[in-house]
Amino acid sequence: MSPREPAPATARRSRPAVLAALAAVLAASAVAACQAPPTPAPTSVAPAAAPGRPDGRGDAPRSERPDGSDGTVPDGTTVFDDALPAVANLDPVLRDALQDAARDADDDGVTFDVTSGWRSADYQDRLLREAVAQYGSAAEAARWVATASTSPHVSGDAVDLAQTGATEWLSGRGAAYGLCQVYRNEPWHYELRPAAVDDGCPGMYADPSEDPRMQQ
Ligand SMILES: [Zn+2]
């Protein structure tokens, strides 16, 4: 066959047919993509590596000490539950600031639910071990969970709030109470920064591994 000879007619005819079929497939998938996804079953929503709150409670066992003496908290704990060690052992100035903010937020219908506050060193160690297993390396785990000797939770200087309205409310108004988000990757984690009342909150670290306090 000469190179100039036209391709066989069958081949020419088949190309539009292939394109038409391809167009039909694409159209079908476009329709599928535009449809609202079905509501997933609850079991499929919870990922093995929960992207939420790795710094704290996350997928950690809710409580190994039912009395909360290790700092674990039951659902529905608020910043006013100061009979619980997780709240009672917070720095009193931090707790006062949280309660002041929570009273004002309550006027807006917002509740400050605590997912983690003070933690025992044992509890923090457990969270770290779990994070290393979950993230596969100590370096990656360090982006989310501090050691017992560096965690501001163990010293009572940090609180994690449920990511309902509270974190949204605080992100706009927290500085007025000296309450600041510290890590960009942890919008639930707040600490006291008294100077923020006048100066606003300082810039955030991308994650705890950038925090000089974690380098000890
Ligand atoms: Zn935290």
Boltz pocket constraint, residues with backbone or C-beta under 6 A from the ligand:
constraints:
  - pocket:
      binder: B
      contacts: [[A, 55], [A, 56], [A, 116], [A, 153], [A, 158], [A, 159], [A, 160], [A, 186], [A, 188], [A, 189], [A, 190]]
      max_distance: 6.0
